[in-house]
């Protein structure tokens, strides 16, 4: 009987330990009046459906519901700042990560996953997929899912957003064949255009006033966007908006033996895409230089 008593004691200790840890993630641990998450939608990604305007189901969200999404990270300082703001309001978001950034900051990928957010991807080098041949598209997409999954303690969602929101029929057919949901945008913060938080908040709230609901696009690589998140969440709460978290019904089957694409060396144009790519590249160069400097110290 002694072994059974020991087993019973061990099980009791594990259960108690679990109860001690669990409240940190429970809904009732949130402060009274927090924005929270009103509901979670499980997305069936079979056939690579579109999520968001103009091709997605217009009734996915009810009036007053929003989905918070962030592209181009993870970046240690600004992504963590976004995570802190979300945590204070007990709310969640979807992060579409870039492979180049994930390989530099796997610890931030891990933090995003551990805090209960959904992680999708956004290519390896942030190119315009509509301009690439299929072999390059495959490397950009699949290598990113692979590296992000290696850093995440939970399955990465088969969710994808096109850089520059640009796609071709061939791109779309590929994601359909892979059962990866293709995300669009209902409300674009255009946060790449500015270096202040106020215009980011103003544009999002104006978009919500016009549409009444929607998937909101922001970029967690920008410090001004991270600065905007606390006030944005306060305005959403004051306006009676409800945050919805999107999660997949099933996980993604990764492609084996896929290599990441070669670094991009294309000249930067002065177009909208060029300016955004320049901002993204500048952030990545800065984080890489910081990491190298720390390693030399």
C-alpha distance (Angstrom), angle and dihedral (degrees) to the residues before:
residue distance angle dihedral
X1 . . .
X2 3.78 . .
X3 3.83 93.9 .
X4 3.82 89.7 52.0
X5 3.81 91.2 50.8
X6 3.81 89.9 50.2
X7 3.79 91.1 48.9
X8 3.80 90.9 49.0
X9 3.79 90.8 49.9
X10 3.78 91.6 48.5
X11 3.81 91.8 50.9
X12 3.82 90.3 48.8
X13 3.80 91.3 51.7
X14 3.81 91.4 50.4
X15 3.80 91.5 48.9
X16 3.78 92.7 49.0
X17 3.79 91.3 47.0
X18 3.79 89.0 50.4
X19 3.77 91.3 50.9
X20 3.79 89.9 50.3
X21 3.81 91.7 54.6
X22 3.81 101.2 37.2
X23 3.84 100.1 68.7
X24 3.82 90.4 66.3
X25 3.81 87.1 68.9
X26 3.79 99.6 34.4
X27 3.78 123.4 110.4
X28 3.82 91.5 -125.1
X29 3.82 89.0 60.1
X30 3.81 88.7 68.8
X31 3.79 117.0 101.8
X32 3.77 116.2 -102.6
X33 3.78 110.9 -89.0
X34 3.82 95.2 21.6
X35 3.80 116.5 150.9
X36 3.80 91.7 -121.5
X37 3.80 125.9 164.6
X38 3.80 115.0 -62.2
X39 3.80 94.8 -161.2
X40 3.80 143.7 -20.9
X41 3.79 121.5 -124.4
X42 3.79 118.1 -154.1
X43 3.79 107.2 -145.1
X44 3.79 119.2 -147.2
X45 3.81 102.1 -142.0
X46 3.81 94.8 -173.4
X47 3.79 108.4 134.2
X48 3.82 93.8 13.8
X49 3.82 99.2 -89.6
X50 3.78 124.0 -160.1
X51 3.80 116.6 -111.4
X52 3.80 115.4 -159.6
X53 3.80 135.6 10.7
X54 2.94 136.9 7.6
X55 3.81 102.1 6.3
X56 3.81 103.2 24.5
X57 3.79 130.4 89.3
X58 3.84 105.3 -72.3
X59 3.80 89.8 -153.3
X60 3.80 97.1 54.2
X61 3.80 88.2 104.4
X62 3.77 126.3 41.8
X63 3.81 120.7 -131.3
X64 3.80 109.6 -72.5
X65 3.81 94.5 23.7
X66 3.80 123.7 122.2
X67 3.79 137.1 -176.2
X68 3.81 116.1 -149.1
X69 3.82 114.1 -144.3
X70 3.79 133.1 177.9
X71 3.82 127.2 -164.5
X72 3.81 137.6 -163.3
X73 3.82 101.9 27.0
X74 2.87 168.4 119.5
X75 3.81 100.1 125.2
X76 3.82 116.1 163.7
X77 3.79 99.8 -133.4
X78 3.79 104.4 33.0
X79 3.81 98.2 34.7
X80 3.80 90.7 51.2
X81 3.79 89.2 48.3
X82 3.80 89.0 53.7
X83 3.81 90.5 47.5
X84 3.81 90.8 52.1
X85 3.79 92.1 51.4
X86 3.80 92.2 48.3
X87 3.80 91.6 47.4
X88 3.80 92.7 52.9
X89 3.79 88.9 58.1
X90 3.83 93.5 38.9
X91 3.78 90.3 -125.5
X92 3.80 133.8 133.6
X93 3.78 140.4 -139.9
X94 3.79 143.2 -171.3
X95 3.82 115.4 -110.5
X96 3.81 118.9 -157.7
X97 3.79 103.8 -159.5
X98 3.80 131.6 -156.9
X99 3.80 117.5 -133.8
X100 3.80 95.1 -133.0
X101 3.78 90.0 55.8
X102 3.80 95.7 42.8
X103 3.80 92.6 53.7
X104 3.81 89.4 52.6
X105 3.80 95.4 45.3
X106 3.81 111.2 28.8
X107 3.79 89.8 150.7
X108 3.81 90.3 63.7
X109 3.81 90.9 49.0
X110 3.80 86.8 54.7
X111 3.81 92.5 49.7
X112 3.81 92.6 50.8
X113 3.82 90.8 51.4
X114 3.80 94.8 44.2
X115 3.79 91.0 53.5
X116 3.80 91.0 59.4
X117 3.78 101.5 -105.3
X118 3.79 123.4 139.7
X119 3.80 117.2 -110.9
X120 3.80 123.8 -152.9
X121 3.80 129.2 159.1
X122 3.80 140.7 -107.6
X123 3.87 105.1 -166.6
X124 3.79 128.8 -82.6
X125 3.83 102.2 -91.5
X126 3.83 102.5 14.5
X127 3.83 97.6 -112.2
X128 3.78 128.5 160.0
X129 3.80 99.6 -95.8
X130 3.80 92.3 -160.9
X131 3.81 87.9 69.7
X132 3.81 97.0 50.5
X133 3.78 131.2 86.0
X134 3.79 117.5 -116.3
X135 3.81 95.7 -100.3
X136 3.80 90.6 57.5
X137 3.81 91.9 44.1
X138 3.80 89.7 53.8
X139 3.81 92.4 51.6
X140 3.81 92.7 46.1
X141 3.79 93.0 50.4
X142 3.78 105.9 33.8
X143 3.81 98.2 41.0
X144 3.80 88.5 54.0
X145 3.79 94.2 51.6
X146 3.80 88.0 48.1
X147 3.82 97.6 51.0
X148 3.80 93.9 42.3
X149 3.79 90.8 49.9
X150 3.81 90.6 51.2
X151 3.80 89.2 57.5
X152 3.81 97.2 41.5
X153 3.82 121.5 82.9
X154 3.82 90.0 -153.0
X155 3.82 131.4 48.7
X156 3.78 114.4 -77.0
X157 3.79 113.8 -124.0
X158 3.81 119.6 -109.3
X159 3.81 86.9 -120.6
X160 3.82 122.5 129.8
X161 3.78 136.6 178.7
X162 3.79 122.3 -163.6
X163 3.81 117.2 -123.3
X164 3.80 108.8 -111.1
X165 3.84 85.5 7.4
X166 3.82 85.5 -91.1
X167 3.80 122.7 144.1
X168 3.77 142.3 155.2
X169 3.80 130.9 -144.1
X170 3.80 88.4 -104.9
X171 3.82 90.3 53.7
X172 3.78 91.9 49.0
X173 3.80 92.6 47.9
X174 3.81 89.5 52.6
X175 3.80 93.5 54.2
X176 3.78 90.6 45.6
X177 3.81 89.5 54.3
X178 3.82 90.1 50.0
X179 3.82 94.7 46.4
X180 3.80 91.3 -122.7
X181 3.81 117.0 149.1
X182 3.80 113.8 -123.9
X183 3.80 112.6 -139.2
X184 3.77 124.4 -149.7
X185 3.81 129.2 176.3
X186 3.78 134.1 -105.9
X187 3.81 97.9 -177.9
X188 3.81 119.5 26.9
X189 3.80 114.2 -160.6
X190 3.84 89.8 -161.3
X191 3.79 85.2 -148.3
X192 3.81 90.6 157.7
X193 3.82 88.2 70.6
X194 3.80 97.5 61.4
X195 3.79 142.8 44.0
X196 3.79 97.9 -149.7
X197 3.77 130.8 77.7
X198 3.83 97.7 -138.0
X199 3.83 96.7 70.9
X200 3.81 90.1 47.8
X201 3.80 91.5 56.2
X202 3.80 93.5 42.2
X203 3.80 93.7 52.1
X204 3.81 93.8 48.0
X205 3.79 94.3 48.2
X206 3.81 91.1 46.5
X207 3.78 89.8 51.4
X208 3.79 91.1 50.5
X209 3.77 91.7 48.7
X210 3.80 89.4 54.0
X211 3.81 98.0 42.7
X212 3.79 103.0 26.3
X213 3.81 93.7 -144.0
X214 3.77 141.1 19.5
X215 3.78 156.5 118.7
X216 3.81 109.4 -62.1
X217 3.82 120.6 -147.7
X218 3.81 120.8 -148.8
X219 3.82 134.4 152.3
X220 3.79 119.9 -125.4
X221 3.82 92.5 -160.3
X222 3.80 91.1 74.6
X223 3.79 118.7 85.4
X224 3.81 92.4 -152.7
X225 3.79 89.9 55.4
X226 3.79 91.0 50.9
X227 3.81 87.9 49.5
X228 3.81 89.5 52.2
X229 3.81 97.5 53.0
X230 3.85 99.6 80.5
X231 3.81 93.2 51.9
X232 3.79 91.8 41.1
X233 3.80 91.1 54.7
X234 3.81 90.0 48.2
X235 3.80 90.8 52.6
X236 3.80 92.0 47.3
X237 3.80 89.5 52.3
X238 3.80 93.0 46.2
X239 3.80 90.1 48.8
X240 3.78 92.5 53.5
X241 3.80 95.0 -114.4
X242 3.81 119.5 153.9
X243 3.79 124.7 -142.2
X244 3.80 117.3 -133.5
X245 3.80 122.8 -163.2
X246 3.80 118.5 -146.0
X247 3.79 119.5 -148.6
X248 3.81 131.1 169.5
X249 3.78 123.8 -109.1
X250 3.80 90.7 -140.4
X251 3.79 136.8 21.9
X252 3.78 127.9 -114.1
X253 3.78 124.5 -98.4
X254 3.80 103.9 -131.5
X255 3.80 123.0 -135.4
X256 3.81 111.4 -116.7
X257 3.81 125.6 -131.4
X258 3.79 97.0 13.5
X259 3.80 120.0 156.0
X260 3.81 123.3 -151.0
X261 3.81 118.2 -111.6
X262 3.78 122.7 -96.9
X263 3.84 116.1 -91.8
X264 3.78 113.9 -83.2
X265 3.81 116.6 -110.8
X266 3.78 100.7 173.0
X267 3.79 117.7 136.2
X268 3.77 115.7 -101.2
X269 3.79 115.0 -116.0
X270 3.79 126.7 -152.0
X271 3.80 91.8 -118.8
X272 3.80 124.1 112.4
X273 3.78 89.2 -95.1
X274 3.76 93.0 45.5
X275 3.79 93.8 51.6
X276 3.77 92.3 47.6
X277 3.81 92.1 47.4
X278 3.82 89.0 48.9
X279 3.81 91.1 54.1
X280 3.78 91.2 47.7
X281 3.80 93.1 47.1
X282 3.80 91.7 47.6
X283 3.79 90.7 54.2
X284 3.79 92.2 48.5
X285 3.80 92.7 47.9
X286 3.79 90.4 50.4
X287 3.79 93.9 50.5
X288 3.80 92.0 46.1
X289 3.82 91.6 49.7
X290 3.81 90.4 48.5
X291 3.79 90.9 51.8
X292 3.79 92.6 49.0
X293 3.80 91.0 48.1
X294 3.80 91.7 51.6
X295 3.79 90.6 50.6
X296 3.81 91.1 54.5
X297 3.79 94.1 51.9
